[in-house]
Amino acid sequence: MRLFEILIPLTLLLRLFYPKRWNIPLPALGLILHLILEGYRWQMLPLYAFTALGLLISLGELNPARPKSPTARGWKTLIGILILIVCVAPPAFFPIPKIPAPTGPYAVGTTTLHLTDTNRTDPYAPDPANLREIMVQIWYPAEAGTGTPAPWMTNIEIVAPAISDWIEMPTFFLDHLKYSTTNSYPNMPVSEAETQFPVLIFSHGFGGFRAQNTFQMQELASHGYIVVAPEHTHASVITVFPDGRVAAHNPNTLPDGVSEPEYDLAAQRLLEQWTADLQFVLDTLTLMDEMEPILRGKLDLDRVGVLGHSTGGGATVQVCAVDPRCKAGLGMDAWLVPVADEIIASGPQQPFLFLYSELWPKPKNMALFEKLFGTMGSPVARVTIQGTAHYDFTDLPALSPLAPYIGLKGPLNGGRVQEIIDAYSLAFFDAVLKGESGGWETGLEGFPEGVFVEGR
């Protein structure tokens, strides 16, 4: 909860225990300052109402006909406390999400690009003859400076209702996300501390969005990586283009109500599209390194890693298998059902790390993993993070402390989960792409929740 969201119930509590004339206006004053300085959100409506009701009751009691008995005052205080607890619950259980500050030595800049692939049409667009368009967000090591931090999500007035609908909640449910900011600063100059920085491509999950792993993107950028996250149009929760056009999620990307073979075929077609998206981004980065003003000359395209979550983890496997520009891969709860059969049979040969949650892996997916694992190059490893679920790899658990009870995370503390994911991600890419000595396992002994399952 924000400052005045805390002060309002505290002043109401003061009124309940110490009702004096001088403190009558305090809750209303706190509410007014909250609305001016912090802004309205629906979770505060019960507190707004209780504040107004308390003010009316207090004004009406300025000249009471006769003093209340101690018993009546006691009951009034008790009932007031119970109502206050109920009123505080919504903003406490659904706070403004906080993205943790990155720990690296670099400030973090961010920029967004709109790309059109003139060599591909989009089979998932309303008109399949349309060219494939994607939005891309980039986080990078930046020169330290001042400015307004970037929001967690751009076009939040469109994106938040789409996410609410995706998780089967009322469209207004996530309106408060408009107040959530990051630790990244738009269009800041790239750091001059290094001539070039290694590049990481991130692929989000099905129904996800490019900023779904902002905690991880910022952490990697703060340690000297340029992280590029395309949004897979029509398979993301929603995509908004700079001219205001909206590309809605297309349910036919992974259709319901079809046979398992039909579903698997649709999934393979989808992953082919995502793989092409990632390769197109890599192609575009070559031109950006020559032309894009912010990043010009800063992209080390000889040191490229790919990472992804869920369907994006499957895309990571597939693109690394077919594109030698990928030098390292990190899959987080990688969904392997859509990966092409020939890739399962031969596997990518680059260094690979697979992080799996404890609760998500399904027998079919893990059977495919074992086939794939046996064909992959070395080093390759699989680690299970105990006490985690599928969405623990994303920012989404920050939506509520109730996340473990509504399927958004496992029982392990969210901050601890992100610390583990960041540590493993950095150790792996630092070892492979930066050549840091000691191997990626070095320094991970402090995370007993990460259980090494198999590797070589």
Backbone torsions as a table, in degrees:
resi	resn	phi	psi	omega
1	MET	NA	148.1	-179.4
2	ARG	-81.9	171.6	-170.4
3	LEU	-53.9	-55.7	-175.7
4	PHE	-74.4	-21.5	173.4
5	GLU	-67.5	-25.8	175.1
6	ILE	-85.4	-39.4	-177.1
7	LEU	-67.1	-34.9	-179.0
8	ILE	-59.1	-53.9	178.6
9	PRO	-65.5	-29.4	177.4
10	LEU	-66.0	-40.6	178.0
11	THR	-69.9	-34.0	175.0
12	LEU	-65.0	-39.9	177.6
13	LEU	-64.6	-40.5	175.7
14	LEU	-58.2	-43.0	179.8
15	ARG	-63.4	-36.2	-178.5
16	LEU	-68.3	-39.0	-176.1
17	PHE	-93.7	-23.3	-174.5
18	TYR	-141.0	68.6	-175.1
19	PRO	-76.1	99.0	178.0
20	LYS	-122.0	158.3	-179.0
21	ARG	-58.6	-39.7	-173.2
22	TRP	-67.1	-25.1	-177.6
23	ASN	-100.4	6.9	177.7
24	ILE	-57.7	-44.9	-175.0
25	PRO	-81.2	-6.1	-172.4
26	LEU	-60.5	-48.0	179.4
27	PRO	-60.7	-41.5	179.7
28	ALA	-65.6	-38.2	177.6
29	LEU	-64.0	-42.8	177.1
30	GLY	-61.2	-39.7	178.9
31	LEU	-63.7	-44.5	-179.5
32	ILE	-62.4	-44.8	179.3
33	LEU	-64.8	-37.9	176.6
34	HIS	-59.6	-46.9	-178.4
35	LEU	-65.6	-36.5	-178.5
36	ILE	-76.1	-46.9	-170.6
37	LEU	-91.9	-31.0	-175.7
38	GLU	-110.0	-36.9	177.5
39	GLY	100.9	149.6	-179.6
40	TYR	-66.2	144.6	164.1
41	ARG	-148.5	149.0	-169.0
42	TRP	-64.5	-27.6	-179.1
43	GLN	-62.4	-20.1	-178.3
44	MET	-89.3	-4.3	-176.0
45	LEU	-54.1	-44.7	177.7
46	PRO	-59.9	-38.1	177.9
47	LEU	-69.3	-36.3	175.5
48	TYR	-59.0	-47.3	-177.1
49	ALA	-65.6	-42.5	-179.1
50	PHE	-65.9	-37.1	177.5
51	THR	-63.3	-45.3	179.8
52	ALA	-64.5	-43.3	179.4
53	LEU	-63.5	-43.1	179.3
54	GLY	-61.8	-38.5	178.8
55	LEU	-64.8	-43.9	179.9
56	LEU	-63.1	-43.5	179.7
57	ILE	-64.3	-43.0	-179.1
58	SER	-63.4	-42.2	178.7
59	LEU	-65.1	-36.1	179.6
60	GLY	-70.7	-19.7	-178.2
61	GLU	-99.0	8.2	-179.5
62	LEU	-61.9	-34.9	178.9
63	ASN	-128.6	71.4	-176.8
64	PRO	-67.3	150.7	179.1
65	ALA	-65.0	-40.8	176.1
66	ARG	-151.8	151.4	-178.1
67	PRO	-62.4	145.9	176.3
68	LYS	-77.0	147.7	176.8
69	SER	-71.9	157.9	177.3
70	PRO	-56.3	-35.5	179.4
71	THR	-64.8	-44.3	179.7
72	ALA	-63.5	-41.1	178.5
73	ARG	-64.5	-37.5	179.3
74	GLY	-64.0	-44.6	178.5
75	TRP	-64.3	-39.9	179.0
76	LYS	-61.0	-43.3	-179.8
77	THR	-65.0	-44.3	-178.9
78	LEU	-62.6	-47.0	179.5
79	ILE	-63.0	-40.2	178.4
80	GLY	-61.2	-41.2	179.2
81	ILE	-63.8	-43.8	180.0
82	LEU	-62.2	-43.4	178.5
83	ILE	-64.3	-39.8	-179.4
84	LEU	-62.9	-40.7	177.9
85	ILE	-59.8	-44.5	178.9
86	VAL	-62.9	-40.1	-177.8
87	CYS	-69.1	-32.3	-178.3
88	VAL	-78.0	-23.1	-174.5
89	ALA	-57.8	-48.5	-177.2
90	PRO	-58.7	-49.2	178.7
91	PRO	-68.7	-25.9	178.5
92	ALA	-74.6	-39.5	-178.2
93	PHE	-80.9	-20.8	178.8
94	PHE	-130.4	71.6	-176.3
95	PRO	-77.4	177.0	170.2
96	ILE	-72.6	117.1	-177.1
97	PRO	-59.8	139.4	177.9
98	LYS	-113.1	125.5	174.9
99	ILE	-89.1	123.7	-175.1
100	PRO	-62.4	146.8	178.5
101	ALA	-69.2	137.7	178.1
102	PRO	-68.7	157.7	-172.8
103	THR	-105.4	-3.9	-175.0
104	GLY	-76.9	173.0	-176.5
105	PRO	-77.1	-12.9	-176.7
106	TYR	-98.1	144.3	163.2
107	ALA	-67.4	162.8	-176.5
108	VAL	-118.8	126.3	172.8
109	GLY	-105.1	161.8	177.6
110	THR	-146.9	148.7	176.3
111	THR	-148.3	158.4	-177.1
112	THR	-125.5	139.0	-178.4
113	LEU	-126.9	150.4	173.9
114	HIS	-112.0	118.4	-176.3
115	LEU	-117.2	143.5	175.3
116	THR	-125.3	124.6	178.2
117	ASP	-89.4	105.6	-176.5
118	THR	-74.9	-5.0	-179.7
119	ASN	-101.8	0.4	-177.7
120	ARG	-136.4	142.3	167.9
121	THR	-95.2	171.2	-174.9
122	ASP	-115.9	103.2	-178.1
123	PRO	-66.6	-15.0	-178.5
124	TYR	-97.0	-4.5	178.9
125	ALA	-75.0	157.0	176.1
126	PRO	-53.6	-36.5	172.3
127	ASP	-112.1	105.7	-176.4
128	PRO	-61.2	-10.4	177.4
129	ALA	-83.1	-8.7	179.2
130	ASN	-64.6	146.0	174.4
131	LEU	-69.8	150.6	-179.9
132	ARG	-71.6	123.0	178.2
133	GLU	-119.7	138.1	176.4
134	ILE	-139.1	150.2	171.0
135	MET	-96.8	144.1	-178.0
136	VAL	-132.0	132.7	172.4
137	GLN	-112.6	138.9	-177.5
138	ILE	-124.0	131.9	171.5
139	TRP	-112.2	142.3	-173.9
140	TYR	-153.5	158.0	175.1
141	PRO	-65.9	128.3	-172.8
142	ALA	-122.4	158.9	169.9
143	GLU	-67.4	138.5	179.0
144	ALA	-62.4	140.1	-180.0
145	GLY	-166.7	-172.3	179.3
146	THR	-118.6	164.1	179.6
147	GLY	155.1	-173.5	179.3
148	THR	-92.2	125.0	-180.0
149	PRO	-64.6	151.9	-179.7
150	ALA	-69.9	147.0	173.6
151	PRO	-67.9	159.2	176.7
152	TRP	-59.7	-44.6	179.4
153	MET	-131.1	136.2	172.0
154	THR	-83.4	160.3	-178.7
155	ASN	52.6	44.0	-172.5
156	ILE	-62.4	-28.8	-179.7
157	GLU	-65.3	-18.5	176.6
158	ILE	-102.6	-40.9	-174.2
159	VAL	-72.3	-42.3	-176.8
160	ALA	-60.5	-46.9	176.2
161	PRO	-61.4	-33.6	179.2
162	ALA	-66.6	-41.6	177.4
163	ILE	-66.4	-40.9	177.8
164	SER	-58.3	-44.4	178.4
165	ASP	-64.0	-38.6	-179.1
166	TRP	-62.6	-38.0	-179.9
167	ILE	-94.2	14.5	173.7
168	GLU	60.7	47.3	174.8
169	MET	-121.7	164.1	177.0
170	PRO	-57.1	149.8	-173.5
171	THR	-61.7	-27.0	-179.7
172	PHE	-81.6	-5.0	-167.4
173	PHE	-56.6	-37.3	-176.2
174	LEU	-108.6	22.3	179.6
175	ASP	-57.2	-29.7	-176.9
176	HIS	-69.9	-9.9	178.5
177	LEU	-63.5	-15.9	178.2
178	LYS	-63.3	-18.2	179.6
179	TYR	-91.9	-4.8	-175.7
180	SER	-85.8	123.8	-179.5
181	THR	-116.7	169.2	-179.2
182	THR	-112.4	-171.0	174.9
183	ASN	-108.8	23.1	179.2
184	SER	-109.8	148.7	-175.6
185	TYR	-121.0	126.9	-172.8
186	PRO	-63.8	131.3	167.7
187	ASN	58.5	29.7	174.0
188	MET	-71.8	152.6	176.7
189	PRO	-62.7	144.3	176.8
190	VAL	-67.7	144.9	-179.4
191	SER	-58.2	142.3	176.1
192	GLU	-95.9	6.9	-178.1
193	ALA	-65.6	-28.9	176.8
194	GLU	-127.6	150.4	178.0
195	THR	-65.3	-45.7	178.5
196	GLN	-140.8	160.2	179.0
197	PHE	-125.3	144.0	174.7
198	PRO	-62.9	156.5	-172.6
199	VAL	-115.4	136.5	174.5
200	LEU	-121.6	135.6	176.1
201	ILE	-108.4	126.1	-179.1
202	PHE	-110.3	132.1	177.8
203	SER	-115.6	118.6	-176.5
204	HIS	-74.5	177.1	179.6
205	GLY	-86.2	169.4	178.1
206	PHE	-62.9	129.4	-176.1
207	GLY	76.2	7.7	178.5
208	GLY	-91.0	-157.3	-179.4
209	PHE	-157.8	164.5	-169.7
210	ARG	-63.1	-27.3	-176.9
211	ALA	-97.9	15.4	-173.5
212	GLN	-68.9	-19.9	179.6
213	ASN	-118.1	41.1	-175.9
214	THR	-57.6	-37.0	179.6
215	PHE	-56.4	-41.8	-177.6
216	GLN	-77.3	-39.6	179.8
217	MET	-62.2	-44.4	179.5
218	GLN	-64.8	-41.5	-179.1
219	GLU	-62.6	-45.3	179.4
220	LEU	-63.7	-43.2	179.6
221	ALA	-63.6	-37.8	-178.5
222	SER	-68.5	-16.0	178.0
223	HIS	-104.9	15.8	170.5
224	GLY	98.9	31.0	175.1
225	TYR	-121.0	144.6	168.8
226	ILE	-95.7	115.3	-172.6
227	VAL	-108.7	125.1	-173.5
228	VAL	-117.5	121.8	-175.2
229	ALA	-122.5	101.4	174.0
230	PRO	-75.9	150.2	173.8
231	GLU	-102.1	120.5	-174.7
232	HIS	-79.3	93.9	-172.8
233	THR	-53.6	137.0	178.0
234	HIS	76.8	-14.9	171.6
235	ALA	-110.8	-10.5	169.4
236	SER	-77.5	170.9	-179.4
237	VAL	-63.5	-36.3	174.5
238	ILE	-173.6	154.6	177.2
239	THR	-133.0	133.2	178.6
240	VAL	-116.6	125.2	-179.7
241	PHE	-90.7	160.3	-175.7
242	PRO	-58.5	-27.5	-179.5
243	ASP	-85.8	6.4	177.1
244	GLY	95.2	-9.1	177.4
245	ARG	-65.7	144.9	-178.3
246	VAL	-118.9	128.0	174.5
247	ALA	-104.1	106.3	-177.2
248	ALA	-75.2	160.8	173.3
249	HIS	-64.3	133.3	179.7
250	ASN	-100.4	111.0	-177.5
251	PRO	-63.9	-16.8	179.4
252	ASN	-75.9	-7.9	176.1
253	THR	-61.8	-42.5	171.8
254	LEU	-132.9	87.7	-169.3
255	PRO	-71.8	145.1	172.4
256	ASP	-87.0	160.6	172.2
257	GLY	71.9	22.8	177.1
258	VAL	-116.8	167.8	179.2
259	SER	-68.4	161.4	-179.9
260	GLU	-60.2	-43.4	177.0
261	PRO	-61.7	-38.5	178.3
262	GLU	-65.9	-40.4	179.1
263	TYR	-64.3	-45.6	-179.3
264	ASP	-63.2	-37.0	178.0
265	LEU	-65.6	-42.6	177.2
266	ALA	-62.0	-39.4	179.4
267	ALA	-64.7	-39.4	178.6
268	GLN	-66.0	-39.6	177.1
269	ARG	-63.6	-40.7	178.5
270	LEU	-61.5	-45.0	-177.7
271	LEU	-67.5	-31.2	173.9
272	GLU	-60.9	-40.4	178.0
273	GLN	-64.9	-43.9	-179.7
274	TRP	-65.7	-40.6	177.4
275	THR	-60.2	-42.4	177.4
276	ALA	-64.7	-36.0	175.5
277	ASP	-59.2	-46.6	-177.5
278	LEU	-65.8	-39.7	177.9
279	GLN	-67.8	-37.1	176.9
280	PHE	-63.4	-40.1	177.1
281	VAL	-62.2	-43.2	177.7
282	LEU	-61.8	-41.8	176.5
283	ASP	-59.9	-43.5	-177.2
284	THR	-67.6	-35.2	179.8
285	LEU	-60.8	-33.0	177.2
286	THR	-60.8	-42.7	177.8
287	LEU	-71.5	-38.6	-179.8
288	MET	-61.4	-36.0	-178.7
289	ASP	-64.2	-19.1	179.2
290	GLU	-101.2	-25.9	-167.9
291	MET	-120.2	-37.7	-172.4
292	GLU	-67.4	123.3	-170.0
293	PRO	-62.4	-38.0	-176.5
294	ILE	-72.5	-43.1	-171.6
295	LEU	-100.0	2.1	-174.2
296	ARG	-53.9	124.4	176.5
297	GLY	77.3	0.9	-173.9
298	LYS	-101.0	-9.5	-174.8
299	LEU	-91.5	116.6	175.5
300	ASP	-90.4	92.1	-174.6
301	LEU	-82.7	4.8	169.0
302	ASP	-89.1	-8.1	177.8
303	ARG	-127.4	83.6	-176.7
304	VAL	-117.5	128.4	171.9
305	GLY	-117.8	156.0	178.6
306	VAL	-126.5	137.8	175.5
307	LEU	-139.3	153.6	-179.0
308	GLY	-162.2	160.7	-179.3
309	HIS	-115.0	132.7	174.0
310	SER	59.8	-118.0	176.3
311	THR	-59.0	-36.8	175.4
312	GLY	-64.1	-28.7	174.1
313	GLY	-68.4	-38.0	174.2
314	GLY	-64.8	-40.6	177.6
315	ALA	-63.3	-34.1	177.0
316	THR	-61.6	-46.2	177.9
317	VAL	-59.9	-46.2	-174.0
318	GLN	-68.4	-44.8	-177.0
319	VAL	-68.2	-35.5	178.3
320	CYS	-69.0	-28.5	178.4
321	ALA	-72.8	-29.9	-174.1
322	VAL	-106.7	-10.8	-174.9
323	ASP	-128.1	109.8	-177.1
324	PRO	-67.5	-9.2	176.1
325	ARG	-66.5	-23.2	175.1
326	CYS	-74.7	121.2	-179.0
327	LYS	-103.8	-11.5	-179.8
328	ALA	-163.3	146.3	-179.5
329	GLY	-131.6	141.6	176.7
330	LEU	-129.1	115.8	178.1
331	GLY	-107.5	129.0	179.2
332	MET	-113.0	113.6	-171.9
333	ASP	47.2	48.8	-175.8
334	ALA	-61.7	125.1	176.7
335	TRP	-89.0	114.2	-171.1
336	LEU	-101.0	-7.2	179.9
337	VAL	-56.1	-39.6	-178.9
338	PRO	-79.5	-9.9	-176.2
339	VAL	-66.4	136.5	-176.8
340	ALA	-56.6	141.9	-176.7
341	ASP	-56.7	-39.7	-177.6
342	GLU	-67.6	-26.0	177.5
343	ILE	-78.4	-38.9	173.4
344	ILE	-58.0	-36.2	-176.6
345	ALA	-78.4	-22.1	-176.3
346	SER	-121.1	-30.7	173.7
347	GLY	70.5	151.2	169.3
348	PRO	-68.5	152.5	-176.4
349	GLN	-108.0	-2.3	178.0
350	GLN	-72.5	162.0	171.0
351	PRO	-55.8	137.7	-175.3
352	PHE	-142.1	140.6	172.5
353	LEU	-125.4	129.4	175.9
354	PHE	-111.8	122.5	172.4
355	LEU	-106.3	124.1	177.6
356	TYR	-120.1	144.2	172.8
357	SER	-74.8	165.5	-179.7
358	GLU	-76.5	-34.5	-167.3
359	LEU	-97.9	-19.6	-172.1
360	TRP	-85.4	-40.4	-169.1
361	PRO	-51.4	133.0	179.5
362	LYS	-105.3	150.2	-177.0
363	PRO	-54.4	-43.8	-178.4
364	LYS	-62.7	-43.4	-178.8
365	ASN	-65.5	-41.8	-176.2
366	MET	-75.3	-26.2	172.8
367	ALA	-64.6	-41.3	175.7
368	LEU	-65.0	-37.9	179.1
369	PHE	-60.2	-44.0	-178.4
370	GLU	-63.1	-37.6	175.9
371	LYS	-63.9	-46.3	-179.2
372	LEU	-63.8	-45.0	-175.3
373	PHE	-57.2	-38.5	-178.1
374	GLY	-68.8	-17.2	-176.9
375	THR	-103.3	-6.7	-172.2
376	MET	-81.4	160.7	176.5
377	GLY	-74.3	-171.8	-177.4
378	SER	-126.9	143.2	3.7
379	PRO	-82.0	149.7	174.0
380	VAL	-146.0	140.7	-177.5
381	ALA	-149.1	154.0	174.4
382	ARG	-125.1	129.5	179.5
383	VAL	-126.1	133.4	173.9
384	THR	-103.6	128.8	178.1
385	ILE	-95.0	109.3	-176.5
386	GLN	-64.0	144.6	176.2
387	GLY	78.3	18.9	-177.8
388	THR	-121.6	159.7	175.8
389	ALA	-126.4	-177.2	-168.3
390	HIS	-59.1	-45.2	-174.5
391	TYR	-83.6	-0.3	174.3
392	ASP	-62.4	-20.9	179.6
393	PHE	-79.0	-2.2	-176.0
394	THR	-118.5	-178.5	175.3
395	ASP	-78.0	-12.8	-167.2
396	LEU	-60.0	-32.3	176.5
397	PRO	-58.4	-19.7	178.5
398	ALA	-69.7	-9.9	-178.9
399	LEU	-64.9	-29.7	-175.1
400	SER	-164.9	143.6	170.7
401	PRO	-66.5	-11.1	175.4
402	LEU	-83.1	1.3	-174.8
403	ALA	-50.5	-40.2	179.5
404	PRO	-64.0	-22.5	-174.8
405	TYR	-97.0	-7.1	-179.9
406	ILE	-120.5	19.0	172.1
407	GLY	83.7	10.4	-178.5
408	LEU	-92.5	-9.5	178.5
409	LYS	-165.1	168.7	174.3
410	GLY	-88.1	-173.6	-174.4
411	PRO	-75.3	-18.6	-178.5
412	LEU	-67.2	138.6	-179.3
413	ASN	-50.1	133.0	-174.8
414	GLY	-60.9	-41.2	178.1
415	GLY	-62.4	-38.8	178.3
416	ARG	-65.9	-41.5	178.9
417	VAL	-58.6	-48.3	-178.5
418	GLN	-64.4	-36.4	177.2
419	GLU	-61.5	-42.1	179.9
420	ILE	-66.5	-47.1	-179.2
421	ILE	-60.9	-44.8	179.1
422	ASP	-61.4	-43.7	-177.4
423	ALA	-64.2	-45.0	179.6
424	TYR	-65.8	-43.4	-179.1
425	SER	-60.3	-48.6	-178.3
426	LEU	-65.8	-45.3	-178.4
427	ALA	-60.4	-41.3	-178.5
428	PHE	-67.1	-53.5	-176.8
429	PHE	-69.5	-33.2	176.5
430	ASP	-62.1	-40.7	-179.1
431	ALA	-68.9	-42.8	-173.0
432	VAL	-83.9	-46.5	-173.1
433	LEU	-91.3	-29.0	179.8
434	LYS	-103.2	-8.5	177.3
435	GLY	69.0	26.3	179.5
436	GLU	-68.9	138.8	-172.7
437	SER	-73.7	158.0	175.2
438	GLY	101.5	-16.2	179.9
439	GLY	82.3	161.0	-174.3
440	TRP	-70.0	-18.6	-179.5
441	GLU	-73.0	-19.8	-176.6
442	THR	-61.8	131.6	175.6
443	GLY	85.3	3.2	-178.1
444	LEU	-99.7	3.4	-178.2
445	GLU	-64.2	-19.0	-179.3
446	GLY	-80.3	8.0	-178.5
447	PHE	-124.4	76.4	-178.5
448	PRO	-64.6	-16.1	178.1
449	GLU	-68.5	-22.1	178.2
450	GLY	-85.6	107.0	-176.0
451	VAL	-98.3	117.1	177.3
452	PHE	-70.4	118.7	-176.7
453	VAL	-93.5	-50.6	180.0
454	GLU	-161.4	157.3	178.6
455	GLY	175.1	171.2	177.5
456	ARG	-156.8	NA	NA
